[in-house]
C-alpha cells in the first residue's frame, strides 16, 4: 500500500536514542511540530529517533508511515499508522526517498550518514526533484565540515544542505519551502 499523503517529510536518525535522551526528545518535538504544520512523517519505523518522531507526530495529531525491512525480524514501533515493508535495506531507503517531499536528518550514526549522503547525491544528480534536505543540530555542521574539508564536494552539493539548530526552525523552514 502507498500512503495517500503528498506532504510527507522523511526523517532519518538513530535507532539508539531512548526516551529521556536529548536526541529522543528533539525527535519527538520535531514530529509534533511537523504534524501540527500539516505534514505526515515517514521514518525507518523502528526504535530511537524513528519511534520518537512518530510518537511526536501522533501526539500532534498527525499521521505516520514507517518503512521497515525484512532483514530486521520485528514489526515497526507502536506509533505507526502505516507500516510499509521492503525486502532489502536498499529498497527501504529508495521508498523513503521517493515518499519524502523533504528530508530531515537527526543526529545518528553510519546509517544516518549513508542516508544523508545518498539523498544529497540523488538531489545533485537530478534523480530526485529538488526538495529540502535539512540537517538538524550542531553535530551535523561539525560532521559535514570535516567531510567537506577532506573529500571532493562541490559548492553546488554543499548548497543542497540546510543546517538548522532546533525543531522549531526546521518546522518553520519546511512549512515555508515545501508548499
Secondary structure, DSSP 8 states (H G I E B T S, - for coil): ---S-S-EEEEE--S---TTSHHHHHHHHHHHHHHHTT-EEEE--SSTHHHHHHHHHHHTT--EEEEEETTS-S---TT-SEEEEESSHHHHHHHHHHH-SEEEE-S--HHHHHHHHHHHHHHHHTSS----EEEESHHHHHHHHHHHHHS---HHHHTTEEEESSHHHHHHHHHHH--
